[in-house]
Amino acid sequence: MATLSPIVRRALMYGTVLYSFPTITFRARSSCPTLRPYHGRLKSLTLNIQTPHKNVPKCSSIANTPSVPSSSKRMLEKSRAMTVDTIAYDLEDSVAPAQKAEARHNLRDILSQPRPQGIKELGVRINSVDTGMALDDLTEILKGEHLDAIMLPKTQSAADLHFLTDVIRHILPERHPTSPTQAGKGGKEPIKIIALIESAKAIQNLPEICRASPYLSGLVFAAEDFALDMSLTRTPALTEFLYARSAIATAARAAELPSIIDLVCTAYKGEQGLKTLEEECLNGKGMGFNGKQCIHPSQIEVCHKSFSPGEKEVEWAVRVVVADEKAERAGRGAWTLDGKMIDKPVVGKCHAVLARAKLCEVNTDAVREKWKDQEPE
């Protein structure tokens, strides 16, 4: 059943609405808090068909996400030579207000050029809904042929994502069909949405945010903005972010979102900076994150290495999987390996490690050949 998105329902409360399937045309009064930034500029919204996440095309996890200011043509051109999972072209904080229009134009040109070979996904971080600039951002970047994902900063509630979804469906309906079952019929994958979690309100609203769009592909923790919102001081141990990070990772897993991106590491210079980065990566990986934001090209290699399964991790997983196959044939549900108890959850985790290792182009077949004689203890 089709249901109106919250932004349209709020328009019903605050303005004059004319309904003609499949569009809703409204004239909002300036008293509408959600629509105020767009008063007089957005003419129609398509219906938001609520659908579950399970049919969403899964993207590969994002091990590293460098951000590039769209106001710099030089940096935009240099970024095309990177080898990364996803690149985030920025229209938000790194672009001065007077340069927003030029940055949008630069970005449209970049997104219309042939796709770079070393970049899996081209994403854009637009301005937040409450700034009143998101509509201008979307109107321009949606003209780019190779746009894969939109990162929405300061996502406070499901209403922000509903607004984004409604605008995309109005401007570019073929890239954002009302149902994921229609995805890809036009030859292109739907545009993914990545929500940036930056406030206490967003943390409290995580369940509804994760259900807001069938094309929500991941969550990103913006620690510095969260610290500002909470009046926190960032420490090397990152304990002040423990609750927020745990909540984000747990909510994203519960919603089966493929990408869970951890906070920026502000240290990047010298050996100590890279050591700090590695420690943060491993800490985030241990909490359930599968990627990290990057602020400098020197961080990319460390992030790749940290979030990819290590040699010992792959070897252990292979040993467990091989031995479990033999234990299962022998009718053993639980057994031991190197003095450790192995049961179904442990085996499942090892299968997941090997699947991820294959995505990272690790030769798991060679490791399996090495341990083909592994027996359960």
QUIQUI-V787384 format. One record per helix or strand of 2 or more residues. SS is the DSSP state (h for helix, s for strand). FROM is the first residue (numbers start at 1). LEN is the number of residues. If there is no record, write none. Layout:
BEGIN
SS|FROM|LEN, SS|FROM|LEN
END
This chain:
BEGIN
h|6|9, s|15|6, s|23|6, h|36|3, s|44|3, h|53|3, s|64|6, h|73|7, s|84|7, h|97|16, s|119|8, h|129|3, h|134|8, s|149|4, h|158|14, h|173|3, h|180|3, s|192|6, h|200|5, h|206|5, s|216|6, h|223|8, h|239|16, s|259|4, h|270|18, s|291|4, h|297|11, h|311|19, s|335|3, s|340|3, h|344|16, h|364|7
END
